[in-house]
Amino acid sequence: MPETVLKPRTKTQPKTERPKLYKVILVNDDFTPREFVVTVLKGEFKLSEDQAHRVMITAHTRGVCVVAVFTRDVAETKAARATDAGKAKGYPLLFTTEPEE
């Protein structure tokens, strides 16, 4: 009887890399009313009243504040929608995105 050698099959699974994350940043300006900024933060980013107020105050005192971290598409979409909400009311409200380290 011939001797058969069996080799175990190894499964190679491709490694999926986690998507890079991007920060959505609120940039302070001296013209957009604080209440409007809080309303946009609550509406677009689903922050509570208290969280939205803290983000707004931090941006006001430091000049910028990270609002949230998302994948690139989500971050850019939310930043654009929040900025557009300000433009629709005539305010220079600005949200930007940048890669997270």
Buried (B, 14 or more C-beta within 10 A) or exposed (E): EEEEEEEEEEEEEEEEEEEEBBBBBBBBBEEBEEEBBBBBBBEBBEBEEEBBBBBBBBBBEEEBBBBBEBEEEBBBBBBEBBBBBBEEEEBEBBBBBEEEE
